């Protein structure tokens, strides 16, 4: 749609997938880095979004929070 994704959108894309698409977790588990291999824009966007994902995972681990709590905090 051209609009910027929210933090929740990025987390949902990573953890459960959006629409009928695979999650990033599933893509990485099934195909490793091959699913983004030849597309520079996908690699760049993936790297930026993973910084957010790692921050959410860190908050969940350190504080025992759910993803919803971590997103609310951010």
mmCIF file of the N, C-alpha and C atoms, coordinates in Angstrom:
data_MODEL
# 
_entry.id   MODEL 
# 
loop_
_atom_site.group_PDB 
_atom_site.id 
_atom_site.type_symbol 
_atom_site.label_atom_id 
_atom_site.label_alt_id 
_atom_site.label_comp_id 
_atom_site.label_asym_id 
_atom_site.label_entity_id 
_atom_site.label_seq_id 
_atom_site.pdbx_PDB_ins_code 
_atom_site.Cartn_x 
_atom_site.Cartn_y 
_atom_site.Cartn_z 
_atom_site.occupancy 
_atom_site.B_iso_or_equiv 
_atom_site.pdbx_formal_charge 
_atom_site.auth_seq_id 
_atom_site.auth_comp_id 
_atom_site.auth_asym_id 
_atom_site.auth_atom_id 
_atom_site.pdbx_PDB_model_num 
ATOM 1   N N  . UNK A 1 1  ? 0.815  -1.200  0.000  1.00 0.00 ? 1  UNK A N  1 
ATOM 2   C CA . UNK A 1 1  ? 0.000  0.000   0.000  1.00 0.00 ? 1  UNK A CA 1 
ATOM 3   C C  . UNK A 1 1  ? 0.852  1.253   0.000  1.00 0.00 ? 1  UNK A C  1 
ATOM 4   N N  . UNK A 1 2  ? 2.150  1.126   0.208  1.00 0.00 ? 2  UNK A N  1 
ATOM 5   C CA . UNK A 1 2  ? 3.023  2.277   0.196  1.00 0.00 ? 2  UNK A CA 1 
ATOM 6   C C  . UNK A 1 2  ? 3.195  2.943   1.544  1.00 0.00 ? 2  UNK A C  1 
ATOM 7   N N  . UNK A 1 3  ? 2.412  2.550   2.534  1.00 0.00 ? 3  UNK A N  1 
ATOM 8   C CA . UNK A 1 3  ? 2.551  3.144   3.859  1.00 0.00 ? 3  UNK A CA 1 
ATOM 9   C C  . UNK A 1 3  ? 3.637  2.407   4.638  1.00 0.00 ? 3  UNK A C  1 
ATOM 10  N N  . UNK A 1 4  ? 4.208  3.093   5.607  1.00 0.00 ? 4  UNK A N  1 
ATOM 11  C CA . UNK A 1 4  ? 5.248  2.470   6.417  1.00 0.00 ? 4  UNK A CA 1 
ATOM 12  C C  . UNK A 1 4  ? 4.643  1.455   7.380  1.00 0.00 ? 4  UNK A C  1 
ATOM 13  N N  . UNK A 1 5  ? 5.313  0.328   7.571  1.00 0.00 ? 5  UNK A N  1 
ATOM 14  C CA . UNK A 1 5  ? 4.787  -0.682  8.498  1.00 0.00 ? 5  UNK A CA 1 
ATOM 15  C C  . UNK A 1 5  ? 4.975  -0.240  9.948  1.00 0.00 ? 5  UNK A C  1 
ATOM 16  N N  . UNK A 1 6  ? 4.054  -0.635  10.786 1.00 0.00 ? 6  UNK A N  1 
ATOM 17  C CA . UNK A 1 6  ? 4.188  -0.380  12.213 1.00 0.00 ? 6  UNK A CA 1 
ATOM 18  C C  . UNK A 1 6  ? 5.133  -1.415  12.816 1.00 0.00 ? 6  UNK A C  1 
ATOM 19  N N  . UNK A 1 7  ? 5.539  -1.197  14.049 1.00 0.00 ? 7  UNK A N  1 
ATOM 20  C CA . UNK A 1 7  ? 6.369  -2.188  14.735 1.00 0.00 ? 7  UNK A CA 1 
ATOM 21  C C  . UNK A 1 7  ? 5.625  -3.513  14.844 1.00 0.00 ? 7  UNK A C  1 
ATOM 22  N N  . UNK A 1 8  ? 4.325  -3.453  15.103 1.00 0.00 ? 8  UNK A N  1 
ATOM 23  C CA . UNK A 1 8  ? 3.516  -4.678  15.182 1.00 0.00 ? 8  UNK A CA 1 
ATOM 24  C C  . UNK A 1 8  ? 3.476  -5.387  13.834 1.00 0.00 ? 8  UNK A C  1 
ATOM 25  N N  . UNK A 1 9  ? 3.393  -4.633  12.741 1.00 0.00 ? 9  UNK A N  1 
ATOM 26  C CA . UNK A 1 9  ? 3.409  -5.237  11.401 1.00 0.00 ? 9  UNK A CA 1 
ATOM 27  C C  . UNK A 1 9  ? 4.714  -6.000  11.172 1.00 0.00 ? 9  UNK A C  1 
ATOM 28  N N  . UNK A 1 10 ? 5.818  -5.370  11.545 1.00 0.00 ? 10 UNK A N  1 
ATOM 29  C CA . UNK A 1 10 ? 7.133  -6.000  11.357 1.00 0.00 ? 10 UNK A CA 1 
ATOM 30  C C  . UNK A 1 10 ? 7.233  -7.268  12.197 1.00 0.00 ? 10 UNK A C  1 
ATOM 31  N N  . UNK A 1 11 ? 6.770  -7.208  13.442 1.00 0.00 ? 11 UNK A N  1 
ATOM 32  C CA . UNK A 1 11 ? 6.816  -8.383  14.304 1.00 0.00 ? 11 UNK A CA 1 
ATOM 33  C C  . UNK A 1 11 ? 5.927  -9.501  13.755 1.00 0.00 ? 11 UNK A C  1 
ATOM 34  N N  . UNK A 1 12 ? 4.729  -9.145  13.330 1.00 0.00 ? 12 UNK A N  1 
ATOM 35  C CA . UNK A 1 12 ? 3.806  -10.159 12.798 1.00 0.00 ? 12 UNK A CA 1 
ATOM 36  C C  . UNK A 1 12 ? 4.335  -10.785 11.519 1.00 0.00 ? 12 UNK A C  1 
ATOM 37  N N  . UNK A 1 13 ? 4.925  -9.990  10.644 1.00 0.00 ? 13 UNK A N  1 
ATOM 38  C CA . UNK A 1 13 ? 5.519  -10.531 9.426  1.00 0.00 ? 13 UNK A CA 1 
ATOM 39  C C  . UNK A 1 13 ? 6.615  -11.532 9.780  1.00 0.00 ? 13 UNK A C  1 
ATOM 40  N N  . UNK A 1 14 ? 7.400  -11.214 10.784 1.00 0.00 ? 14 UNK A N  1 
ATOM 41  C CA . UNK A 1 14 ? 8.488  -12.084 11.213 1.00 0.00 ? 14 UNK A CA 1 
ATOM 42  C C  . UNK A 1 14 ? 7.976  -13.359 11.874 1.00 0.00 ? 14 UNK A C  1 
ATOM 43  N N  . UNK A 1 15 ? 7.028  -13.216 12.788 1.00 0.00 ? 15 UNK A N  1 
ATOM 44  C CA . UNK A 1 15 ? 6.649  -14.341 13.639 1.00 0.00 ? 15 UNK A CA 1 
ATOM 45  C C  . UNK A 1 15 ? 5.521  -15.213 13.092 1.00 0.00 ? 15 UNK A C  1 
ATOM 46  N N  . UNK A 1 16 ? 4.529  -14.625 12.456 1.00 0.00 ? 16 UNK A N  1 
ATOM 47  C CA . UNK A 1 16 ? 3.382  -15.429 11.999 1.00 0.00 ? 16 UNK A CA 1 
ATOM 48  C C  . UNK A 1 16 ? 3.065  -15.280 10.519 1.00 0.00 ? 16 UNK A C  1 
ATOM 49  N N  . UNK A 1 17 ? 3.647  -14.290 9.861  1.00 0.00 ? 17 UNK A N  1 
ATOM 50  C CA . UNK A 1 17 ? 3.352  -14.042 8.454  1.00 0.00 ? 17 UNK A CA 1 
ATOM 51  C C  . UNK A 1 17 ? 2.166  -13.092 8.326  1.00 0.00 ? 17 UNK A C  1 
ATOM 52  N N  . UNK A 1 18 ? 2.062  -12.494 7.174  1.00 0.00 ? 18 UNK A N  1 
ATOM 53  C CA . UNK A 1 18 ? 0.969  -11.556 6.905  1.00 0.00 ? 18 UNK A CA 1 
ATOM 54  C C  . UNK A 1 18 ? 0.155  -12.102 5.743  1.00 0.00 ? 18 UNK A C  1 
ATOM 55  N N  . UNK A 1 19 ? -1.159 -12.066 5.910  1.00 0.00 ? 19 UNK A N  1 
ATOM 56  C CA . UNK A 1 19 ? -2.017 -12.627 4.874  1.00 0.00 ? 19 UNK A CA 1 
ATOM 57  C C  . UNK A 1 19 ? -1.807 -14.121 4.802  1.00 0.00 ? 19 UNK A C  1 
ATOM 58  N N  . UNK A 1 20 ? -1.621 -14.599 3.612  1.00 0.00 ? 20 UNK A N  1 
ATOM 59  C CA . UNK A 1 20 ? -1.397 -16.033 3.411  1.00 0.00 ? 20 UNK A CA 1 
ATOM 60  C C  . UNK A 1 20 ? 0.068  -16.323 3.111  1.00 0.00 ? 20 UNK A C  1 
ATOM 61  N N  . UNK A 1 21 ? 0.949  -15.423 3.520  1.00 0.00 ? 21 UNK A N  1 
ATOM 62  C CA . UNK A 1 21 ? 2.380  -15.582 3.269  1.00 0.00 ? 21 UNK A CA 1 
ATOM 63  C C  . UNK A 1 21 ? 3.068  -16.248 4.453  1.00 0.00 ? 21 UNK A C  1 
ATOM 64  N N  . UNK A 1 22 ? 4.181  -16.903 4.161  1.00 0.00 ? 22 UNK A N  1 
ATOM 65  C CA . UNK A 1 22 ? 4.988  -17.514 5.208  1.00 0.00 ? 22 UNK A CA 1 
ATOM 66  C C  . UNK A 1 22 ? 5.580  -16.434 6.102  1.00 0.00 ? 22 UNK A C  1 
ATOM 67  N N  . UNK A 1 23 ? 5.834  -16.783 7.362  1.00 0.00 ? 23 UNK A N  1 
ATOM 68  C CA . UNK A 1 23 ? 6.548  -15.869 8.254  1.00 0.00 ? 23 UNK A CA 1 
ATOM 69  C C  . UNK A 1 23 ? 8.029  -15.893 7.875  1.00 0.00 ? 23 UNK A C  1 
ATOM 70  N N  . UNK A 1 24 ? 8.768  -14.882 8.315  1.00 0.00 ? 24 UNK A N  1 
ATOM 71  C CA . UNK A 1 24 ? 10.209 -14.837 8.074  1.00 0.00 ? 24 UNK A CA 1 
ATOM 72  C C  . UNK A 1 24 ? 10.886 -16.014 8.778  1.00 0.00 ? 24 UNK A C  1 
ATOM 73  N N  . UNK A 1 25 ? 10.380 -16.364 9.948  1.00 0.00 ? 25 UNK A N  1 
ATOM 74  C CA . UNK A 1 25 ? 10.917 -17.531 10.665 1.00 0.00 ? 25 UNK A CA 1 
ATOM 75  C C  . UNK A 1 25 ? 10.800 -18.778 9.788  1.00 0.00 ? 25 UNK A C  1 
ATOM 76  N N  . UNK A 1 26 ? 9.629  -18.983 9.191  1.00 0.00 ? 26 UNK A N  1 
ATOM 77  C CA . UNK A 1 26 ? 9.417  -20.154 8.334  1.00 0.00 ? 26 UNK A CA 1 
ATOM 78  C C  . UNK A 1 26 ? 10.302 -20.100 7.093  1.00 0.00 ? 26 UNK A C  1 
ATOM 79  N N  . UNK A 1 27 ? 10.420 -18.919 6.474  1.00 0.00 ? 27 UNK A N  1 
ATOM 80  C CA . UNK A 1 27 ? 11.273 -18.792 5.289  1.00 0.00 ? 27 UNK A CA 1 
ATOM 81  C C  . UNK A 1 27 ? 12.711 -19.130 5.621  1.00 0.00 ? 27 UNK A C  1 
ATOM 82  N N  . UNK A 1 28 ? 13.205 -18.606 6.737  1.00 0.00 ? 28 UNK A N  1 
ATOM 83  C CA . UNK A 1 28 ? 14.593 -18.883 7.133  1.00 0.00 ? 28 UNK A CA 1 
ATOM 84  C C  . UNK A 1 28 ? 14.802 -20.346 7.468  1.00 0.00 ? 28 UNK A C  1 
ATOM 85  N N  . UNK A 1 29 ? 13.827 -20.945 8.133  1.00 0.00 ? 29 UNK A N  1 
ATOM 86  C CA . UNK A 1 29 ? 13.949 -22.351 8.508  1.00 0.00 ? 29 UNK A CA 1 
ATOM 87  C C  . UNK A 1 29 ? 13.944 -23.252 7.267  1.00 0.00 ? 29 UNK A C  1 
ATOM 88  N N  . UNK A 1 30 ? 13.080 -22.949 6.318  1.00 0.00 ? 30 UNK A N  1 
ATOM 89  C CA . UNK A 1 30 ? 12.928 -23.784 5.123  1.00 0.00 ? 30 UNK A CA 1 
ATOM 90  C C  . UNK A 1 30 ? 14.033 -23.548 4.087  1.00 0.00 ? 30 UNK A C  1 
ATOM 91  N N  . UNK A 1 31 ? 14.371 -22.264 3.835  1.00 0.00 ? 31 UNK A N  1 
ATOM 92  C CA . UNK A 1 31 ? 15.272 -21.946 2.734  1.00 0.00 ? 31 UNK A CA 1 
ATOM 93  C C  . UNK A 1 31 ? 16.539 -21.214 3.139  1.00 0.00 ? 31 UNK A C  1 
ATOM 94  N N  . UNK A 1 32 ? 16.733 -20.939 4.420  1.00 0.00 ? 32 UNK A N  1 
ATOM 95  C CA . UNK A 1 32 ? 17.924 -20.200 4.835  1.00 0.00 ? 32 UNK A CA 1 
ATOM 96  C C  . UNK A 1 32 ? 17.955 -18.835 4.175  1.00 0.00 ? 32 UNK A C  1 
ATOM 97  N N  . UNK A 1 33 ? 19.111 -18.414 3.720  1.00 0.00 ? 33 UNK A N  1 
ATOM 98  C CA . UNK A 1 33 ? 19.253 -17.098 3.089  1.00 0.00 ? 33 UNK A CA 1 
ATOM 99  C C  . UNK A 1 33 ? 18.853 -17.113 1.618  1.00 0.00 ? 33 UNK A C  1 
ATOM 100 N N  . UNK A 1 34 ? 18.570 -18.293 1.058  1.00 0.00 ? 34 UNK A N  1 
ATOM 101 C CA . UNK A 1 34 ? 18.272 -18.379 -0.379 1.00 0.00 ? 34 UNK A CA 1 
ATOM 102 C C  . UNK A 1 34 ? 17.047 -17.592 -0.799 1.00 0.00 ? 34 UNK A C  1 
ATOM 103 N N  . UNK A 1 35 ? 16.048 -17.421 0.093  1.00 0.00 ? 35 UNK A N  1 
ATOM 104 C CA . UNK A 1 35 ? 14.827 -16.740 -0.299 1.00 0.00 ? 35 UNK A CA 1 
ATOM 105 C C  . UNK A 1 35 ? 15.049 -15.255 -0.570 1.00 0.00 ? 35 UNK A C  1 
ATOM 106 N N  . UNK A 1 36 ? 16.161 -14.700 -0.097 1.00 0.00 ? 36 UNK A N  1 
ATOM 107 C CA . UNK A 1 36 ? 16.447 -13.290 -0.331 1.00 0.00 ? 36 UNK A CA 1 
ATOM 108 C C  . UNK A 1 36 ? 17.761 -13.082 -1.081 1.00 0.00 ? 36 UNK A C  1 
ATOM 109 N N  . UNK A 1 37 ? 18.292 -14.112 -1.661 1.00 0.00 ? 37 UNK A N  1 
ATOM 110 C CA . UNK A 1 37 ? 19.641 -14.129 -2.205 1.00 0.00 ? 37 UNK A CA 1 
ATOM 111 C C  . UNK A 1 37 ? 19.919 -13.055 -3.260 1.00 0.00 ? 37 UNK A C  1 
ATOM 112 N N  . UNK A 1 38 ? 19.141 -12.967 -4.298 1.00 0.00 ? 38 UNK A N  1 
ATOM 113 C CA . UNK A 1 38 ? 19.491 -12.120 -5.434 1.00 0.00 ? 38 UNK A CA 1 
ATOM 114 C C  . UNK A 1 38 ? 18.759 -10.789 -5.478 1.00 0.00 ? 38 UNK A C  1 
ATOM 115 N N  . UNK A 1 39 ? 18.203 -10.385 -4.374 1.00 0.00 ? 39 UNK A N  1 
ATOM 116 C CA . UNK A 1 39 ? 17.453 -9.136  -4.364 1.00 0.00 ? 39 UNK A CA 1 
ATOM 117 C C  . UNK A 1 39 ? 18.015 -8.213  -3.286 1.00 0.00 ? 39 UNK A C  1 
ATOM 118 N N  . UNK A 1 40 ? 18.785 -7.229  -3.718 1.00 0.00 ? 40 UNK A N  1 
ATOM 119 C CA . UNK A 1 40 ? 19.452 -6.321  -2.788 1.00 0.00 ? 40 UNK A CA 1 
ATOM 120 C C  . UNK A 1 40 ? 18.450 -5.586  -1.901 1.00 0.00 ? 40 UNK A C  1 
ATOM 121 N N  . UNK A 1 41 ? 17.318 -5.152  -2.455 1.00 0.00 ? 41 UNK A N  1 
ATOM 122 C CA . UNK A 1 41 ? 16.341 -4.398  -1.661 1.00 0.00 ? 41 UNK A CA 1 
ATOM 123 C C  . UNK A 1 41 ? 15.739 -5.257  -0.551 1.00 0.00 ? 41 UNK A C  1 
ATOM 124 N N  . UNK A 1 42 ? 15.523 -6.540  -0.830 1.00 0.00 ? 42 UNK A N  1 
ATOM 125 C CA . UNK A 1 42 ? 14.993 -7.442  0.197  1.00 0.00 ? 42 UNK A CA 1 
ATOM 126 C C  . UNK A 1 42 ? 16.023 -7.630  1.305  1.00 0.00 ? 42 UNK A C  1 
ATOM 127 N N  . UNK A 1 43 ? 17.286 -7.796  0.929  1.00 0.00 ? 43 UNK A N  1 
ATOM 128 C CA . UNK A 1 43 ? 18.342 -7.965  1.930  1.00 0.00 ? 43 UNK A CA 1 
ATOM 129 C C  . UNK A 1 43 ? 18.444 -6.735  2.836  1.00 0.00 ? 43 UNK A C  1 
ATOM 130 N N  . UNK A 1 44 ? 18.404 -5.555  2.231  1.00 0.00 ? 44 UNK A N  1 
ATOM 131 C CA . UNK A 1 44 ? 18.506 -4.310  3.010  1.00 0.00 ? 44 UNK A CA 1 
ATOM 132 C C  . UNK A 1 44 ? 17.326 -4.152  3.957  1.00 0.00 ? 44 UNK A C  1 
ATOM 133 N N  . UNK A 1 45 ? 16.138 -4.384  3.448  1.00 0.00 ? 45 UNK A N  1 
ATOM 134 C CA . UNK A 1 45 ? 14.940 -4.253  4.276  1.00 0.00 ? 45 UNK A CA 1 
ATOM 135 C C  . UNK A 1 45 ? 14.947 -5.296  5.385  1.00 0.00 ? 45 UNK A C  1 
ATOM 136 N N  . UNK A 1 46 ? 15.363 -6.506  5.067  1.00 0.00 ? 46 UNK A N  1 
ATOM 137 C CA . UNK A 1 46 ? 15.448 -7.574  6.063  1.00 0.00 ? 46 UNK A CA 1 
ATOM 138 C C  . UNK A 1 46 ? 16.389 -7.170  7.192  1.00 0.00 ? 46 UNK A C  1 
ATOM 139 N N  . UNK A 1 47 ? 17.548 -6.625  6.847  1.00 0.00 ? 47 UNK A N  1 
ATOM 140 C CA . UNK A 1 47 ? 18.529 -6.210  7.852  1.00 0.00 ? 47 UNK A CA 1 
ATOM 141 C C  . UNK A 1 47 ? 17.961 -5.132  8.763  1.00 0.00 ? 47 UNK A C  1 
ATOM 142 N N  . UNK A 1 48 ? 17.279 -4.139  8.180  1.00 0.00 ? 48 UNK A N  1 
ATOM 143 C CA . UNK A 1 48 ? 16.678 -3.073  8.991  1.00 0.00 ? 48 UNK A CA 1 
ATOM 144 C C  . UNK A 1 48 ? 15.606 -3.630  9.921  1.00 0.00 ? 48 UNK A C  1 
ATOM 145 N N  . UNK A 1 49 ? 14.751 -4.489  9.387  1.00 0.00 ? 49 UNK A N  1 
ATOM 146 C CA . UNK A 1 49 ? 13.651 -5.024  10.195 1.00 0.00 ? 49 UNK A CA 1 
ATOM 147 C C  . UNK A 1 49 ? 14.138 -5.969  11.276 1.00 0.00 ? 49 UNK A C  1 
ATOM 148 N N  . UNK A 1 50 ? 15.227 -6.683  11.025 1.00 0.00 ? 50 UNK A N  1 
ATOM 149 C CA . UNK A 1 50 ? 15.747 -7.602  12.033 1.00 0.00 ? 50 UNK A CA 1 
ATOM 150 C C  . UNK A 1 50 ? 16.258 -6.862  13.268 1.00 0.00 ? 50 UNK A C  1 
ATOM 151 N N  . UNK A 1 51 ? 16.679 -5.620  13.120 1.00 0.00 ? 51 UNK A N  1 
ATOM 152 C CA . UNK A 1 51 ? 17.086 -4.837  14.286 1.00 0.00 ? 51 UNK A CA 1 
ATOM 153 C C  . UNK A 1 51 ? 15.900 -4.649  15.222 1.00 0.00 ? 51 UNK A C  1 
ATOM 154 N N  . UNK A 1 52 ? 14.737 -4.411  14.656 1.00 0.00 ? 52 UNK A N  1 
ATOM 155 C CA . UNK A 1 52 ? 13.515 -4.252  15.450 1.00 0.00 ? 52 UNK A CA 1 
ATOM 156 C C  . UNK A 1 52 ? 13.130 -5.587  16.086 1.00 0.00 ? 52 UNK A C  1 
ATOM 157 N N  . UNK A 1 53 ? 13.185 -6.652  15.300 1.00 0.00 ? 53 UNK A N  1 
ATOM 158 C CA . UNK A 1 53 ? 12.831 -7.980  15.801 1.00 0.00 ? 53 UNK A CA 1 
ATOM 159 C C  . UNK A 1 53 ? 13.743 -8.370  16.961 1.00 0.00 ? 53 UNK A C  1 
ATOM 160 N N  . UNK A 1 54 ? 15.038 -8.148  16.818 1.00 0.00 ? 54 UNK A N  1 
ATOM 161 C CA . UNK A 1 54 ? 15.990 -8.499  17.882 1.00 0.00 ? 54 UNK A CA 1 
ATOM 162 C C  . UNK A 1 54 ? 15.721 -7.689  19.149 1.00 0.00 ? 54 UNK A C  1 
ATOM 163 N N  . UNK A 1 55 ? 15.344 -6.419  19.000 1.00 0.00 ? 55 UNK A N  1 
ATOM 164 C CA . UNK A 1 55 ? 15.005 -5.597  20.156 1.00 0.00 ? 55 UNK A CA 1 
ATOM 165 C C  . UNK A 1 55 ? 13.769 -6.153  20.860 1.00 0.00 ? 55 UNK A C  1 
ATOM 166 N N  . UNK A 1 56 ? 12.759 -6.518  20.107 1.00 0.00 ? 56 UNK A N  1 
ATOM 167 C CA . UNK A 1 56 ? 11.540 -7.099  20.696 1.00 0.00 ? 56 UNK A CA 1 
ATOM 168 C C  . UNK A 1 56 ? 11.872 -8.403  21.407 1.00 0.00 ? 56 UNK A C  1 
ATOM 169 N N  . UNK A 1 57 ? 12.655 -9.268  20.750 1.00 0.00 ? 57 UNK A N  1 
ATOM 170 C CA . UNK A 1 57 ? 13.038 -10.539 21.379 1.00 0.00 ? 57 UNK A CA 1 
ATOM 171 C C  . UNK A 1 57 ? 13.845 -10.301 22.651 1.00 0.00 ? 57 UNK A C  1 
ATOM 172 N N  . UNK A 1 58 ? 14.709 -9.310  22.641 1.00 0.00 ? 58 UNK A N  1 
ATOM 173 C CA . UNK A 1 58 ? 15.514 -8.992  23.817 1.00 0.00 ? 58 UNK A CA 1 
ATOM 174 C C  . UNK A 1 58 ? 14.631 -8.527  24.979 1.00 0.00 ? 58 UNK A C  1 
ATOM 175 N N  . UNK A 1 59 ? 13.671 -7.663  24.696 1.00 0.00 ? 59 UNK A N  1 
ATOM 176 C CA . UNK A 1 59 ? 12.747 -7.211  25.737 1.00 0.00 ? 59 UNK A CA 1 
ATOM 177 C C  . UNK A 1 59 ? 11.934 -8.373  26.297 1.00 0.00 ? 59 UNK A C  1 
ATOM 178 N N  . UNK A 1 60 ? 11.507 -9.269  25.428 1.00 0.00 ? 60 UNK A N  1 
ATOM 179 C CA . UNK A 1 60 ? 10.733 -10.427 25.867 1.00 0.00 ? 60 UNK A CA 1 
ATOM 180 C C  . UNK A 1 60 ? 11.572 -11.307 26.788 1.00 0.00 ? 60 UNK A C  1 
ATOM 181 N N  . UNK A 1 61 ? 12.816 -11.528 26.409 1.00 0.00 ? 61 UNK A N  1 
ATOM 182 C CA . UNK A 1 61 ? 13.686 -12.416 27.186 1.00 0.00 ? 61 UNK A CA 1 
ATOM 183 C C  . UNK A 1 61 ? 14.098 -11.788 28.518 1.00 0.00 ? 61 UNK A C  1 
ATOM 184 N N  . UNK A 1 62 ? 14.552 -10.542 28.480 1.00 0.00 ? 62 UNK A N  1 
ATOM 185 C CA . UNK A 1 62 ? 15.049 -9.878  29.687 1.00 0.00 ? 62 UNK A CA 1 
ATOM 186 C C  . UNK A 1 62 ? 13.965 -9.652  30.725 1.00 0.00 ? 62 UNK A C  1 
ATOM 187 N N  . UNK A 1 63 ? 12.783 -9.302  30.268 1.00 0.00 ? 63 UNK A N  1 
ATOM 188 C CA . UNK A 1 63 ? 11.728 -8.903  31.190 1.00 0.00 ? 63 UNK A CA 1 
ATOM 189 C C  . UNK A 1 63 ? 10.630 -9.952  31.352 1.00 0.00 ? 63 UNK A C  1 
ATOM 190 N N  . UNK A 1 64 ? 10.717 -11.039 30.607 1.00 0.00 ? 64 UNK A N  1 
ATOM 191 C CA . UNK A 1 64 ? 9.677  -12.057 30.676 1.00 0.00 ? 64 UNK A CA 1 
ATOM 192 C C  . UNK A 1 64 ? 8.362  -11.573 30.091 1.00 0.00 ? 64 UNK A C  1 
ATOM 193 N N  . UNK A 1 65 ? 8.447  -10.642 29.155 1.00 0.00 ? 65 UNK A N  1 
ATOM 194 C CA . UNK A 1 65 ? 7.247  -10.056 28.552 1.00 0.00 ? 65 UNK A CA 1 
ATOM 195 C C  . UNK A 1 65 ? 6.763  -10.872 27.370 1.00 0.00 ? 65 UNK A C  1 
ATOM 196 N N  . UNK A 1 66 ? 5.491  -10.707 27.061 1.00 0.00 ? 66 UNK A N  1 
ATOM 197 C CA . UNK A 1 66 ? 4.941  -11.223 25.814 1.00 0.00 ? 66 UNK A CA 1 
ATOM 198 C C  . UNK A 1 66 ? 5.332  -10.242 24.706 1.00 0.00 ? 66 UNK A C  1 
ATOM 199 N N  . UNK A 1 67 ? 5.141  -10.652 23.468 1.00 0.00 ? 67 UNK A N  1 
ATOM 200 C CA . UNK A 1 67 ? 5.430  -9.735  22.361 1.00 0.00 ? 67 UNK A CA 1 
ATOM 201 C C  . UNK A 1 67 ? 4.524  -8.505  22.430 1.00 0.00 ? 67 UNK A C  1 
ATOM 202 N N  . UNK A 1 68 ? 3.282  -8.688  22.878 1.00 0.00 ? 68 UNK A N  1 
ATOM 203 C CA . UNK A 1 68 ? 2.367  -7.554  23.012 1.00 0.00 ? 68 UNK A CA 1 
ATOM 204 C C  . UNK A 1 68 ? 2.883  -6.531  24.027 1.00 0.00 ? 68 UNK A C  1 
ATOM 205 N N  . UNK A 1 69 ? 3.416  -7.007  25.139 1.00 0.00 ? 69 UNK A N  1 
ATOM 206 C CA . UNK A 1 69 ? 3.979  -6.094  26.151 1.00 0.00 ? 69 UNK A CA 1 
ATOM 207 C C  . UNK A 1 69 ? 5.197  -5.356  25.604 1.00 0.00 ? 69 UNK A C  1 
ATOM 208 N N  . UNK A 1 70 ? 6.053  -6.065  24.895 1.00 0.00 ? 70 UNK A N  1 
ATOM 209 C CA . UNK A 1 70 ? 7.247  -5.438  24.324 1.00 0.00 ? 70 UNK A CA 1 
ATOM 210 C C  . UNK A 1 70 ? 6.863  -4.385  23.287 1.00 0.00 ? 70 UNK A C  1 
ATOM 211 N N  . UNK A 1 71 ? 5.876  -4.693  22.461 1.00 0.00 ? 71 UNK A N  1 
ATOM 212 C CA . UNK A 1 71 ? 5.402  -3.725  21.466 1.00 0.00 ? 71 UNK A CA 1 
ATOM 213 C C  . UNK A 1 71 ? 4.760  -2.513  22.124 1.00 0.00 ? 71 UNK A C  1 
ATOM 214 N N  . UNK A 1 72 ? 4.005  -2.747  23.166 1.00 0.00 ? 72 UNK A N  1 
ATOM 215 C CA . UNK A 1 72 ? 3.383  -1.641  23.903 1.00 0.00 ? 72 UNK A CA 1 
ATOM 216 C C  . UNK A 1 72 ? 4.460  -0.731  24.493 1.00 0.00 ? 72 UNK A C  1 
ATOM 217 N N  . UNK A 1 73 ? 5.530  -1.321  25.026 1.00 0.00 ? 73 UNK A N  1 
ATOM 218 C CA . UNK A 1 73 ? 6.625  -0.565  25.607 1.00 0.00 ? 73 UNK A CA 1 
ATOM 219 C C  . UNK A 1 73 ? 7.284  0.315   24.544 1.00 0.00 ? 73 UNK A C  1 
ATOM 220 N N  . UNK A 1 74 ? 7.499  -0.257  23.370 1.00 0.00 ? 74 UNK A N  1 
ATOM 221 C CA . UNK A 1 74 ? 8.158  0.493   22.297 1.00 0.00 ? 74 UNK A CA 1 
ATOM 222 C C  . UNK A 1 74 ? 7.219  1.539   21.738 1.00 0.00 ? 74 UNK A C  1 
# 
